Amino acid sequence: MILTCSECATRYVVKPASIPAGGRTVRCAKCGHTWHQDPTEDVSALETVDIPAFAEDEPRLRPMSSESNLPATREPPLLSPRSLKWTFFGLLLLIVITALLVYREPFSRMLPGLGAVYGALGLYGSEGVALSNVRVSPIPGRKTQYLVEGELINNSDKPRVTPKMYVSQRDKDKNILETQPIDRESAMLQPGKGSSFRFKITDKAGTTAFLTIDLGSARK
């Protein structure tokens, strides 16, 4: 027979023999509600129907023993194949991310493009990176344009990310006329290695006496 809790509508399967002729008190294992349960009518007079089998992901009912005062309880469902698939992919993603963080130095050597990603995440700094061999030369035929060339050298013993570069035009009194960032992609520099740069500067005011280049942030 099937008992249904009137409070939470949870259903339980119990043996008809566990309910005596005078009825008995039962309690819902889910919400704790208790009620007096009378025996059902003669089951031999009821129509017999086939009960469909439970699907794999549906909870199964565990019959209550005749000696217990509690209705049947539900067994927790097993993990479905879809849940197992997502659990597997989650663990695989966690392993990949952990490997990229722990072994970032060898990965950055094998895949230089990862250097910019590590730098954006703050996993590599720019300490120890310095300017070298900076040259400024006028562009022939263009009186107000200059070509700036040089290198960024990693003088530290660890991989570093190339910092942002800013160039300032100054007058003869060292006053800043204009400061602008240099548009270049970040790159990973291995210890002792360098990265060259090359860009053009236009002296719009025509009063620029010299240039200064700052790394990391613009000089005030």
N, C-alpha and C positions, 0 to 999 in steps of 0.2 A: 504494500500500500504506500501511497505518497502523502506525506504531511506537508502543509504549506503554512509558513509563519504569517499571521495576519498583519504583523508590523512591518516587516521588510520583504515579504513575499519570497523568502528563500524556501526552496523545496527540498525535501529529504525523502529517501526511500527506506522504509522500515519493514520488518517482517510483521505480517498481520498477527502472528501469535504473540508479539511483544505487547499488544494492547489487550488487556483482559476484558471480560464482559462488562465490568463496571467502569471501564475507562481508566485512564491514568494521567498524571501530570507530566508534561514534557516541557523542555526548554530549548529555545533556539540558540544554537552554538554561535551564530553570527551577531545577533543583537541582544541576546539575553532574555528575550520575552518568554514568559511561561503561560501555558494554557492547559485546560483539561481536555484531553482527547478521548472521544468515545470511539468504540470499534466501528468499522464501516459495515455496510450491509453485506449480505452473503455474496462473496465474490463469484460463486458458482453461477449466480443469476446474471452476471455482467457479461457483456460482449467481449470476446477475446480479440485483441488487436496485436499486430506486430510492432515492437518498439524498435525504431531505427538505431543503428550502432552510433556511438559517439564519434565525432571527428577527433583527429589527433590533438588539436589545439583546444578542445572543449574540456572543461573540468569534469572529472568523474565523481560519482557519488559512492561513498563507502558505507555499506549497510551498518546499522547500529546493532550491537549485540543485545539479546533479550535481557541480560542482566544489567545493562546500563540504563541510567535515567536521562541520558542525553540523546538527542536525535543524531542522525548520521552527519558527518562532517565532510567537506569537500577536499579532495586531494589537489594540491597545486598543479597546474598544467606544466607539462614539459616544454622546453624551449622549442619553438617551431623552426623549421629549416631557414626561414627568412631572418629570424632573430639571430641564428647562428652565423648566417652570412654577414650581417652587419657587424656582429661582434668580431668576426675574423678580420674584416677590413679595418675596423677601428684599431685593433691591436697592431696590424701591419703598418698603418699610418703612424702610430705612436713609435714603433721601432724605427721607421725611416727618419722621423723628426729627431729622435734621440741621437741617432747616428750622425746626422748632419750637424748637430750642435756639439757633440763630443769630439768628432773627428773633423772639425771645420778646417783645420790647417791643411791636411792632405786633400780634402775635397776642393779647397780653394786653389790648390796647385793643379789639380786635374781639370777643374772647371773654373777658369778665371772669372766668368760672369757671375759666379756666386759671391765674389768679393764685394760687389756693390750691394748685394742683398744683405750680407753680413754687416756691412758698414751702416746701411739704413736701419738695421735692428740694433745698432750700438754694440755689436759683438767685437768689432775691431775699431780701434781709435786711429788717430793720425799723428800720435806722438813720435818724434824722431824723423818725420818727413821734412825735408828742407829743399830750398831752391838751389840750383846749380847751373853755372854757365849761361846766365841770363844775358841776352843780347838785344839791343834796340837799334833798329836801322831804318832810315827814311825809305819810303817806297818811291822809286824813280818816277818822275812825272807827276807825283802827287805830293805837293808841299805840306799838306796838313795830315797826311797819313803815315803811320809808322808800323813796322813789323816787329813783333816781340816774340822771341824764341828762347827756349831754355829747357831745363829738366827738373823733375821732382825726384829726389833720391831718398830712399828709405835707409837711414843710418842706424836703425835699431836692429835688434836681433830677433824680431818677431814680424810676422806679416802685418802690413798696415794698409789702410785705404787712403787713396789720394784725397786731400782735403779740398774744400771749395777755394777758389782763387778770386781775388778782387784786385783790380788795377785802379790806381788813383792818379789823375793828372794834377800837377802842382805848378804854381808860378815860381818866380825867382825867390820869393820870400817864404817858400815852402807851404803856402796856403793851398788847401785842396780846392781845385776848380770843379772836378767831377770824379765820382767813383762809380764803377760799374762792375758787375760780376762777369766772370769769364765762363761762357757756356761750354762745358766739357763734361763727359761722362766720368763717373767715379771708376777707379780701377784698383785692383789688388796689387800691392807691391810686396814682393818677397824681400827678405833681409838683404841689403846691399844692392838691390836692383833699382832701376829708375824708369821713369815714364816721361817722354818728351811732350812739350806743348808748343803751340804756334798760333798766334792770333794777331789781328790788326786793331790799331787804335787811331781814332780820328780826333785831331785837335780842333774842335769846333770854334773855340774862342780865338785861337791863334796865339795864345799867350802861354802855352805850356812850356816850362823850362826843363822839367824832368818827370819821370814816372816812378811810382812805388808799387810793389806787388805785395799783398798780404795773403796769408793762408788761414783758412778757418773762418775768419770774420773780417769785415771791413774796418779799417782804422778810422777813428773819429778825428 
